[in-house]
């Protein structure tokens, strides 16, 4: 028997926070990528990738909590796993200089995190 989670439950609030922070971190990456391409160096962009990875783990954990004990659908947890894995793939591509794969994947990651954020506020 699946029960609906109360909109103000701690699991959903944590997921909302994780999704918003993850989207902000990916947006930060887009800004620092532009600075890096203009010759300012990659220090902030490299540090931001660590935040994206850490927040991806938090997003996955909160996605699982919203699903299993929280009683909502499984798909936010699955998309959160995809965000985490795609973040690692994107980081690998960026480290090898494969900009043609790195940039579109970053746009996709931003879209997924914004989608999860929007869903979490409508849930």
Beta strands, then each sheet from edge to edge (+ up, - down):
end
